[in-house]
Structures are given as C-alpha cells and as structure tokens.
Amino acid sequence: MLQQLYFERLPQAEALRYLEQFIRVIRAGGNLSDALSENLTELEGRLQEGKRAFRQATGASQSGRMEELEAERDGLVSGLGKICDGHRMDPDAACKLGAQKLHDNLRLYGGAGTIIRMTVKAETTTINSFLRDWREKPGLAAAVAALGLQRWADHLQTVNTEYDTLSIARGQERASQELQVDYSVKDKLTEARPLYEEVATHLNAGRAAAKRLRQDDRPWLNAIGAANAITEEYSALLAARATQAEKAKAAEAASGTPGTDTPQA
C-alpha cells in the first residue's frame, strides 16, 4: 500500500523536491501502465510550473515577507475555525449561538480548512469577504463581540491587507522580468494534490489487479516500496519538527514566557 504525505506542510522548496523525487523513483520502475504514466506526466507538469513560480518568487524582493504573511493568515483562519467550532458546545447560550452563526458563515465559504487550501488570490478574496460579513452583519458582529474575537478579526484583516499589497507590488516587479507567471507555488501544490492522490490510486490498484490475476506484481511492489522510502524520509522530518515545536512550547510554558498563539491588537 502506498503511503501518502501531506507535502503541503513542508516548506515550499522541500515540497517541490519531494514531488520530484517521488515522480523519479516511480518512473524508474518502468512503464507500469499507460494510465499511471499519463498521470505522472500531469503531476510533473504541475511540479515544473511550481518550480518556475518558486524561482520567480524567490527573486522578488517581497517574497520572504509574503511567505511569512501567508503562513500567519493560514494559522489565523484555522484558529478562528477551531474556536468557532469549539464554542458551539459552550455552556453559555449567547456564546454557543454566536459560535454557531460564525461557524455557519465560514461554511458558506467552504469552512476554514477549505479556505486555507485555496489559491492565494482566492484565499485573499475569501478572507476579505467573510471578515466584511463579520463587520457589517449585526448578528455576526454581535457574535464576534460575544466570543471576544475582534482582535483576531482585526489582526487577520491587517495581515491579509498587507499580503494583498505586497502581492500587487510583486506583480508589478514581475512585469519587468523576462519570465512571468501569474500563479504561485502554493497554487501549483494545490493542483498537484489530486494528481498525487490519483498516482497512489493507480499504484495500489495496479498491484492489487496483478495479484488478483496471478501476474507478477513485483514491479508494482518495487515502485511502491521506492516511493514509500521517499515518503518515510520526509514524514520523519515533519515528525521531528513537530516534536521540536512541542518541546519548545512546553519549555516556554514552564518558564512563564508569553506565547504567540493569540494575535496582538
């Protein structure tokens, strides 16, 4: 069974490198099926576009700050989604009702999990839209106040506005470059996800079919094993970083140092 990786959690350079290695080791097993080969070609196309976007992005002066803002706004949207979801069980009736209203409003846009997986342009627009709802619709504004989320909403608006401003500036800077693309690495990683999952489906199904038909399934097993070895390497890297982050958080809590989870006004 092919193991899959949530490669979106990796830094963009590492995510692109993982996909490159993943494709290479599977191709090394030969043409196992036309469908798999076509699928790999599509995935490789998204990879090459992602690499092109990465080269262009890292050459723009705004890129470093934009990556920080992108990660920060994803964290804020995810955090707001979790808070609203959790308070739907709040013993306080007003808080419970407010949380349900905000949760339902986020669901109109797909929910927090969907929003942070959108393309960067779509995410910017969606954040502006639901924050406008929270400001201008009395019931939602009251819910924000009841849950004490105004500073979260204000900070998210600030981060999103700065991201949009830098995005426009980067677009103007790109206009003077020879190589111009109107998409980001995140966009291409988002597009790569279903293709990556389709590769997994082809490999697992191909191996199962070979076994069922009493054919030689070793080529399939070899390709799956090679891909799993790459995936396990990056999974271990993510796990190690998560452990380090937990240790740092525990040490911070023990020392009484204020954390950074709650946005500052």
C-alpha positions as CSV (number, residue, x, y, z in Angstrom):
1,M,0.0,0.0,0.0
2,L,1.4,3.4,-1.0
3,Q,1.9,5.8,1.9
4,Q,0.9,9.4,1.2
5,L,2.4,12.6,2.6
6,Y,0.8,15.8,3.4
7,F,3.5,17.6,1.5
8,E,1.8,21.0,1.9
9,R,3.1,21.1,5.4
10,L,6.7,21.1,4.1
11,P,8.5,24.4,3.2
12,Q,7.8,25.0,-0.5
13,A,11.3,24.1,-1.6
14,E,11.1,20.8,0.2
15,A,7.6,20.1,-1.1
16,L,8.8,20.6,-4.7
17,R,11.9,18.4,-4.0
18,Y,9.7,15.6,-2.5
19,L,7.4,15.6,-5.5
20,E,10.4,15.5,-7.9
21,Q,11.9,12.5,-6.1
22,F,8.5,10.8,-5.8
23,I,8.0,11.0,-9.5
24,R,11.6,10.0,-10.4
25,V,11.6,6.7,-8.3
26,I,8.2,5.6,-9.7
27,R,9.3,6.3,-13.3
28,A,12.5,4.3,-12.6
29,G,10.2,1.2,-12.3
30,G,9.3,1.5,-16.0
31,N,6.0,2.0,-17.7
32,L,3.7,0.0,-15.4
33,S,0.6,1.2,-17.1
34,D,-0.4,3.9,-19.6
35,A,-2.8,5.5,-17.2
36,L,-0.1,5.8,-14.5
37,S,2.4,7.2,-17.0
38,E,-0.1,9.9,-18.1
39,N,-0.9,10.7,-14.5
40,L,2.7,11.1,-13.7
41,T,3.2,13.4,-16.7
42,E,0.3,15.6,-15.5
43,L,1.8,15.7,-12.0
44,E,5.2,16.5,-13.4
45,G,3.7,19.4,-15.3
46,R,2.4,20.9,-12.1
47,L,5.8,20.3,-10.5
48,Q,7.6,22.2,-13.3
49,E,5.2,25.1,-13.0
50,G,5.7,25.2,-9.3
51,K,9.4,25.2,-9.7
52,R,9.1,28.1,-12.2
53,A,6.9,30.0,-9.7
54,F,9.4,29.3,-6.9
55,R,12.4,30.6,-8.9
56,Q,10.4,33.7,-9.8
57,A,9.1,34.3,-6.3
58,T,12.5,33.9,-4.6
59,G,13.8,36.5,-7.0
60,A,11.2,39.1,-5.9
61,S,12.0,41.4,-3.0
62,Q,8.6,40.9,-1.3
63,S,8.7,37.1,-1.3
64,G,10.2,36.5,2.1
65,R,7.6,38.7,3.9
66,M,4.8,37.3,1.8
67,E,5.7,33.7,2.8
68,E,5.6,34.8,6.5
69,L,2.2,36.5,6.0
70,E,0.8,33.5,4.1
71,A,1.7,31.2,6.9
72,E,0.3,33.6,9.5
73,R,-3.0,34.2,7.9
74,D,-3.5,30.4,7.4
75,G,-2.9,30.0,11.1
76,L,-5.3,32.7,12.0
77,V,-8.1,31.3,9.7
78,S,-7.5,27.8,11.1
79,G,-7.5,29.1,14.6
80,L,-10.8,31.0,14.1
81,G,-12.4,27.9,12.7
82,K,-11.4,25.9,15.7
83,I,-12.6,28.5,18.1
84,C,-16.0,28.8,16.5
85,D,-16.3,25.0,16.3
86,G,-15.3,24.5,19.9
87,H,-17.7,27.2,21.3
88,R,-20.7,25.5,19.6
89,M,-20.7,23.4,22.8
90,D,-20.2,26.4,25.1
91,P,-22.5,26.2,28.2
92,D,-23.2,29.9,27.8
93,A,-26.2,30.2,25.5
94,A,-25.1,33.5,23.9
95,C,-21.6,32.2,23.1
96,K,-23.0,29.0,21.8
97,L,-25.4,30.8,19.5
98,G,-22.7,33.2,18.3
99,A,-20.2,30.4,17.6
100,Q,-22.9,28.6,15.5
101,K,-23.5,31.8,13.5
102,L,-19.8,32.3,12.8
103,H,-19.3,28.6,12.0
104,D,-22.2,28.7,9.6
105,N,-20.9,31.8,7.9
106,L,-17.4,30.2,7.4
107,R,-19.1,27.2,5.9
108,L,-20.7,29.5,3.3
109,Y,-17.1,29.9,2.0
110,G,-16.2,26.2,2.4
111,G,-15.0,26.3,6.0
112,A,-11.6,27.2,7.5
113,G,-9.9,24.1,6.2
114,T,-11.0,24.7,2.6
115,I,-10.2,28.4,2.8
116,I,-6.5,27.8,3.7
117,R,-6.2,25.4,0.8
118,M,-7.4,27.8,-1.8
119,T,-5.1,29.5,-4.3
120,V,-3.6,32.6,-2.8
121,K,-5.7,35.0,-4.8
122,A,-8.9,33.2,-3.9
123,E,-7.9,33.0,-0.2
124,T,-7.2,36.7,-0.1
125,T,-10.7,37.5,-1.6
126,T,-12.5,35.0,0.6
127,I,-10.9,36.3,3.8
128,N,-12.0,39.8,2.9
129,S,-15.5,38.6,2.2
130,F,-16.1,36.8,5.5
131,L,-14.5,39.5,7.5
132,R,-16.8,42.0,5.8
133,D,-19.7,39.8,6.8
134,W,-18.5,39.8,10.4
135,R,-18.2,43.6,10.4
136,E,-21.4,44.6,8.6
137,K,-24.0,41.9,9.5
138,P,-25.3,42.8,13.0
139,G,-25.8,39.2,14.1
140,L,-22.3,38.2,13.1
141,A,-20.8,41.4,14.6
142,A,-22.5,40.6,17.9
143,A,-21.2,37.0,17.7
144,V,-17.6,38.3,17.3
145,A,-18.0,40.5,20.3
146,A,-19.6,37.7,22.4
147,L,-16.6,35.4,21.7
148,G,-14.0,38.1,22.1
149,L,-12.7,37.6,18.6
150,Q,-12.5,41.2,17.5
151,R,-8.7,41.3,17.9
152,W,-8.4,38.1,15.9
153,A,-10.5,39.6,13.1
154,D,-8.7,42.9,13.1
155,H,-5.3,41.2,13.0
156,L,-6.3,38.8,10.2
157,Q,-7.6,41.9,8.2
158,T,-4.2,43.6,8.8
159,V,-2.2,40.5,7.7
160,N,-4.5,39.9,4.7
161,T,-4.3,43.6,3.5
162,E,-0.5,43.6,3.8
163,Y,-0.3,40.4,1.9
164,D,-2.5,41.8,-0.9
165,T,-0.5,45.0,-1.0
166,L,2.8,43.1,-1.4
167,S,1.2,40.8,-3.9
168,I,0.4,43.7,-6.1
169,A,3.9,45.2,-5.7
170,R,5.4,41.8,-6.6
171,G,3.2,41.6,-9.7
172,Q,4.5,45.0,-10.8
173,E,8.1,43.8,-10.2
174,R,7.4,40.7,-12.1
175,A,6.2,42.7,-15.1
176,S,9.7,43.9,-15.6
177,Q,11.2,40.4,-15.6
178,E,11.6,38.2,-18.7
179,L,9.9,35.2,-17.0
180,Q,6.4,36.0,-15.9
181,V,3.8,33.6,-14.4
182,D,0.6,34.6,-12.7
183,Y,0.4,31.8,-10.2
184,S,2.2,30.9,-7.0
185,V,3.9,27.8,-5.7
186,K,1.0,27.2,-3.4
187,D,-1.4,27.3,-6.3
188,K,0.6,24.5,-8.1
189,L,1.0,22.4,-4.9
190,T,-2.8,22.7,-4.5
191,E,-3.3,21.5,-8.1
192,A,-0.7,18.7,-7.5
193,R,-2.7,17.2,-4.6
194,P,-5.4,15.4,-6.6
195,L,-2.9,14.2,-9.2
196,Y,-0.7,12.9,-6.4
197,E,-3.6,11.0,-4.9
198,E,-4.5,9.6,-8.3
199,V,-1.0,8.2,-8.7
200,A,-1.5,6.5,-5.3
201,T,-4.8,5.0,-6.6
202,H,-3.1,3.7,-9.8
203,L,-0.3,2.1,-7.9
204,N,-2.4,0.4,-5.3
205,A,-5.0,-0.7,-7.9
206,G,-2.3,-2.0,-10.3
207,R,-0.6,-4.1,-7.7
208,A,-4.0,-5.5,-6.5
209,A,-5.0,-6.3,-10.0
210,A,-1.7,-8.1,-10.7
211,K,-2.1,-10.1,-7.6
212,R,-5.7,-11.0,-8.3
213,L,-4.8,-12.1,-11.9
214,R,-1.8,-14.1,-10.6
215,Q,0.5,-11.9,-12.6
216,D,4.0,-10.8,-11.5
217,D,3.3,-7.9,-9.0
218,R,7.0,-7.3,-8.2
219,P,7.3,-4.3,-10.5
220,W,4.4,-2.6,-8.7
221,L,5.7,-3.6,-5.3
222,N,9.2,-2.2,-6.2
223,A,7.7,1.1,-7.3
224,I,5.5,1.4,-4.2
225,G,8.5,0.5,-1.9
226,A,10.7,3.1,-3.5
227,A,8.1,5.8,-3.3
228,N,7.4,4.8,0.3
229,A,11.0,5.2,1.2
230,I,11.0,8.8,0.0
231,T,7.7,9.5,1.8
232,E,9.0,8.0,5.1
233,E,12.1,10.2,4.9
234,Y,10.0,13.4,4.7
235,S,7.4,12.1,7.2
236,A,10.3,11.6,9.7
237,L,11.4,15.2,9.0
238,L,7.9,16.6,9.7
239,A,7.6,14.5,12.9
240,A,10.9,15.7,14.2
241,R,10.0,19.3,13.6
242,A,6.6,18.7,15.3
243,T,8.4,17.2,18.3
244,Q,10.8,20.1,18.5
245,A,7.9,22.6,18.3
246,E,6.1,20.8,21.2
247,K,9.3,20.8,23.3
248,A,9.8,24.5,22.7
249,K,6.2,25.2,23.6
250,A,6.5,23.1,26.8
251,A,9.7,24.9,27.8
252,E,8.0,28.3,27.1
253,A,5.0,27.4,29.2
254,A,7.3,26.2,32.1
255,S,9.3,29.4,32.0
256,G,6.2,31.5,32.0
257,T,7.1,33.2,28.8
258,P,4.0,34.5,26.9
259,G,3.2,32.6,23.8
260,T,2.4,33.9,20.4
261,D,-0.7,32.0,19.7
262,T,-3.0,34.9,20.4
263,P,-2.7,37.8,18.0
264,Q,-1.8,41.2,19.4
265,A,-4.1,44.1,19.0
